[in-house]
Amino acid sequence: MATQSKSRLTIDPTAIIHPSARLAEGVEVGAYSVIGEGVVIGAHTRVGPHTVIEKWTTIGRGNAISQFVSIGAAPQDIGYKGEKTEVVIGDNNVFREFVTVHRATTKQNKKTVVGNNNLFMNYVHVAHDCVLGDNIIMANSATLAGHVTIDANAIIGGLVAIHQHVRIGAYCIIGGASAVSKDIPPYVLAVGNRAKLYGLNSIGLRRQGFSKAALDEIKRAYTIIFRSSLTLSQAAETLEKELPSSEHAARFTAFIKGSKRGIARERSKARKSDAEDQD
């Protein structure tokens, strides 16, 4: 059956759009998709066929949502009783086949949040109350439990499972098939069950355009935190004294001070071939 155009929208006639949904200019909705109550979709976002976007979901501009995606379904939480909670998604994200994003519970800010320019590969799951920043890549079947926070520019490998309330720092990379139960600091490479640190994500940082001076600051901060005899609180104090003007040291310090689940530590006796912070 051919698609029909309404007010510069392209909506397949088999799609079901709730009367209260608001779709901006240039939105496309594929065959047999369902757009629920109160959904807002920004300009030029494409919704593939057989996709369900449930009530109280807000999606920004220029997103590409593939077939068989589910966004805004009720949280998998036995305490949830149907209260009004939300999913809020930014701009220019890619959601590939079978991605699921659940709306929040009432236990935090009542919002599951996804930022901008993220890539979610097949079968990724973003659970209730998660907060994701910008430029994140989650590979196939990576799974977040509830209340997980991922900072900008992180990469989560395939088949990774992240425990509830864990925080993933900016510019880090988590290797495939890892189980993450503690917070992963910024800038690092982590892998394993349970995930340990294997040095810095130096290759990724160079690809992101970090200068040699910035990399030297990050390496010095990492050494103070993870390769000295200092406790984490002592390391944070040392960073503030020795690298007072470094934004990268400040990011490490803020992350340590804000951790609630504890920080993953470096793998003991790591082989040089395992470490990614070698020149």
C-alpha positions as CSV (number, residue, x, y, z in Angstrom):
1,M,0.0,0.0,0.0
2,A,1.4,3.4,-0.9
3,T,2.3,6.0,1.7
4,Q,0.3,9.2,2.0
5,S,1.6,12.7,2.8
6,K,-0.1,14.9,5.3
7,S,1.2,18.4,6.1
8,R,4.7,17.5,4.9
9,L,4.6,14.3,6.9
10,T,5.1,10.9,5.3
11,I,2.9,8.4,7.1
12,D,2.2,4.9,5.9
13,P,-1.6,4.3,5.9
14,T,-1.1,1.2,8.0
15,A,0.5,3.1,10.8
16,I,-1.5,4.0,13.9
17,I,-0.9,7.5,15.2
18,H,-2.6,8.6,18.5
19,P,-4.6,11.9,18.1
20,S,-2.6,13.6,20.8
21,A,0.8,12.8,19.2
22,R,2.7,15.7,17.7
23,L,4.8,15.0,14.6
24,A,7.0,17.8,13.2
25,E,7.7,18.7,9.6
26,G,9.5,16.0,7.6
27,V,8.8,13.1,10.0
28,E,8.4,9.7,8.3
29,V,6.5,6.8,9.9
30,G,6.8,3.4,8.3
31,A,4.3,0.6,7.8
32,Y,2.5,-0.9,10.8
33,S,4.2,1.3,13.3
34,V,2.4,2.7,16.3
35,I,2.9,6.2,17.8
36,G,1.3,6.5,21.2
37,E,-0.4,9.0,23.4
38,G,1.4,12.3,23.9
39,V,4.4,11.3,21.8
40,V,6.4,14.2,20.4
41,I,8.7,13.6,17.4
42,G,11.0,16.3,16.0
43,A,11.6,17.4,12.5
44,H,13.0,14.9,9.9
45,T,13.1,11.9,12.3
46,R,12.5,8.7,10.5
47,V,10.5,5.8,12.2
48,G,10.9,2.5,10.4
49,P,8.2,-0.1,9.9
50,H,6.8,-2.3,12.8
51,T,8.1,0.1,15.4
52,V,6.3,1.1,18.6
53,I,6.8,4.4,20.3
54,E,4.7,4.5,23.5
55,K,3.1,7.3,25.5
56,W,5.0,10.2,27.1
57,T,8.0,9.9,24.8
58,T,9.7,12.9,23.3
59,I,12.1,12.5,20.4
60,G,14.2,15.3,18.9
61,R,15.2,16.1,15.3
62,G,17.0,14.0,12.7
63,N,16.8,10.6,14.5
64,A,16.9,7.4,12.4
65,I,14.8,4.7,14.1
66,S,14.9,1.3,12.4
67,Q,12.3,-1.4,12.1
68,F,11.2,-3.4,15.2
69,V,12.4,-0.8,17.7
70,S,10.5,-0.2,21.0
71,I,10.8,3.1,22.7
72,G,8.8,4.2,25.8
73,A,7.5,0.9,27.1
74,A,6.8,0.6,30.8
75,P,9.8,0.0,33.0
76,Q,10.6,-3.6,34.0
77,D,10.2,-2.7,37.7
78,I,7.7,-4.4,40.0
79,G,7.2,-1.1,41.9
80,Y,5.9,0.7,38.8
81,K,2.2,1.2,38.9
82,G,1.6,3.1,35.7
83,E,2.5,6.6,36.9
84,K,3.3,9.2,34.3
85,T,7.0,9.0,33.5
86,E,9.0,9.8,30.4
87,V,11.6,9.0,27.8
88,V,13.4,12.1,26.5
89,I,15.7,11.6,23.4
90,G,17.8,14.3,21.7
91,D,18.8,14.8,18.1
92,N,20.6,12.8,15.4
93,N,20.6,9.4,17.2
94,V,20.6,6.1,15.3
95,F,18.5,3.2,16.8
96,R,19.1,0.0,14.9
97,E,16.8,-3.1,14.8
98,F,15.3,-4.4,18.0
99,V,16.6,-1.6,20.3
100,T,14.5,-1.1,23.4
101,V,14.4,2.1,25.5
102,H,12.1,2.0,28.6
103,R,10.5,4.9,30.3
104,A,11.5,5.8,33.9
105,T,10.1,4.8,37.3
106,T,9.2,7.4,39.9
107,K,12.4,6.6,41.9
108,Q,14.7,9.2,40.4
109,N,13.8,12.1,38.1
110,K,10.9,10.3,36.3
111,K,12.9,10.5,33.0
112,T,15.0,8.1,31.0
113,V,17.3,10.4,29.0
114,V,19.3,9.9,25.8
115,G,21.4,12.8,24.4
116,N,22.5,13.5,20.9
117,N,24.5,11.8,18.1
118,N,24.5,8.3,19.7
119,L,24.6,5.0,17.9
120,F,22.7,2.0,19.3
121,M,23.3,-1.2,17.4
122,N,21.0,-4.2,17.2
123,Y,19.4,-5.5,20.4
124,V,20.8,-2.7,22.7
125,H,18.7,-2.2,25.8
126,V,18.4,1.0,27.7
127,A,16.5,0.5,31.0
128,H,14.4,2.8,33.1
129,D,16.0,5.9,34.6
130,C,19.2,5.7,32.6
131,V,20.9,9.0,31.6
132,L,23.1,8.9,28.5
133,G,25.2,11.8,27.2
134,D,26.3,12.5,23.6
135,N,28.4,10.7,21.0
136,I,28.1,7.3,22.7
137,I,28.4,4.0,20.8
138,M,26.7,0.9,22.2
139,A,27.5,-2.2,20.2
140,N,25.2,-5.2,19.6
141,S,23.3,-6.6,22.6
142,A,24.9,-4.2,25.1
143,T,22.5,-4.0,28.1
144,L,22.0,-1.4,30.7
145,A,20.2,-2.1,34.0
146,G,18.2,0.7,35.6
147,H,19.6,4.1,36.7
148,V,22.9,3.7,34.7
149,T,24.7,6.9,33.7
150,I,27.0,7.0,30.6
151,D,29.0,10.2,30.0
152,A,29.8,11.5,26.6
153,N,32.0,9.8,24.0
154,A,32.0,6.4,25.8
155,I,32.1,3.2,23.7
156,I,30.3,0.1,25.1
157,G,31.3,-3.2,23.4
158,G,28.9,-5.9,22.3
159,L,27.3,-8.2,24.9
160,V,28.3,-5.9,27.7
161,A,26.1,-6.0,30.8
162,I,26.1,-3.0,33.2
163,H,24.7,-3.3,36.7
164,Q,22.1,-0.8,38.0
165,H,23.3,2.6,39.3
166,V,26.8,2.2,37.7
167,R,28.3,5.2,36.1
168,I,30.5,5.0,32.9
169,G,33.0,7.9,32.5
170,A,33.6,10.0,29.4
171,Y,35.9,8.8,26.6
172,C,36.3,5.3,28.1
173,I,35.9,2.0,26.2
174,I,34.5,-1.2,27.6
175,G,35.5,-4.4,25.9
176,G,33.0,-6.9,24.6
177,A,31.3,-9.5,26.8
178,S,32.2,-7.6,30.0
179,A,30.1,-7.5,33.2
180,V,30.4,-4.1,34.8
181,S,29.5,-3.9,38.5
182,K,31.5,-0.8,39.6
183,D,31.9,2.7,38.2
184,I,34.3,2.9,35.2
185,P,36.4,6.2,35.3
186,P,36.8,8.5,32.3
187,Y,39.5,7.9,29.7
188,V,40.2,4.2,30.5
189,L,40.0,0.8,28.9
190,A,38.0,-1.7,30.9
191,V,37.2,-5.4,30.2
192,G,36.3,-8.6,32.0
193,N,33.9,-10.3,34.4
194,R,33.9,-8.3,36.6
195,A,35.4,-5.5,34.6
196,K,38.9,-4.3,35.5
197,L,40.9,-1.4,34.1
198,Y,43.7,-2.1,31.6
199,G,45.2,1.3,31.4
200,L,44.1,4.3,29.3
201,N,42.1,4.3,26.1
202,S,45.0,6.0,24.4
203,I,44.1,5.1,20.9
204,G,40.6,6.3,21.3
205,L,41.8,9.6,22.9
206,R,44.2,10.2,20.0
207,R,41.4,9.6,17.5
208,Q,39.3,12.1,19.4
209,G,42.0,14.7,18.8
210,F,43.5,14.9,22.3
211,S,46.9,16.7,22.2
212,K,50.1,15.2,23.5
213,A,50.0,17.7,26.5
214,A,46.4,16.6,27.3
215,L,47.4,12.9,27.1
216,D,50.4,13.5,29.3
217,E,48.1,15.1,31.9
218,I,45.6,12.2,31.7
219,K,48.4,9.7,32.0
220,R,49.9,11.5,35.1
221,A,46.5,11.6,36.7
222,Y,45.8,7.9,36.0
223,T,49.2,7.0,37.5
224,I,48.5,8.9,40.7
225,I,45.1,7.3,41.1
226,F,45.7,3.7,40.1
227,R,49.5,3.1,40.3
228,S,50.4,4.6,43.6
229,S,49.8,3.5,47.2
230,L,47.3,6.3,47.8
231,T,43.6,5.6,48.6
232,L,41.1,7.1,46.1
233,S,40.4,10.0,48.4
234,Q,44.1,10.7,48.9
235,A,44.6,10.5,45.2
236,A,41.8,13.0,44.5
237,E,43.5,15.4,47.0
238,T,46.8,14.9,45.3
239,L,45.4,15.6,41.9
240,E,43.9,18.9,43.1
241,K,47.4,19.9,44.4
242,E,49.6,18.7,41.6
243,L,47.4,19.3,38.6
244,P,45.2,22.2,39.8
245,S,44.6,23.7,36.3
246,S,44.0,20.4,34.4
247,E,40.4,19.9,33.3
248,H,41.2,16.2,32.8
249,A,42.5,15.8,36.4
250,A,39.4,17.7,37.5
251,R,37.2,15.2,35.6
252,F,38.9,12.3,37.4
253,T,38.5,14.0,40.8
254,A,34.8,14.8,40.3
255,F,34.2,11.3,39.1
256,I,35.8,9.7,42.2
257,K,34.0,12.0,44.6
258,G,30.7,11.4,42.9
259,S,31.0,7.6,42.9
260,K,28.4,5.7,44.8
261,R,29.1,2.1,43.8
262,G,32.8,2.3,44.0
263,I,35.5,2.6,41.3
264,A,36.7,-0.4,39.3
265,R,40.4,-0.9,39.9
266,E,43.3,-1.8,37.6
267,R,44.0,-5.5,36.9
268,S,46.8,-6.6,39.0
269,K,50.0,-7.7,37.2
270,A,48.6,-6.7,33.8
271,R,50.9,-7.6,31.0
272,K,52.2,-4.9,28.8
273,S,50.4,-6.4,25.9
274,D,47.1,-6.0,27.7
275,A,47.6,-2.3,28.6
276,E,46.5,0.3,26.1
277,D,48.3,3.2,27.7
278,Q,51.7,2.4,26.3
279,D,53.3,4.7,23.7
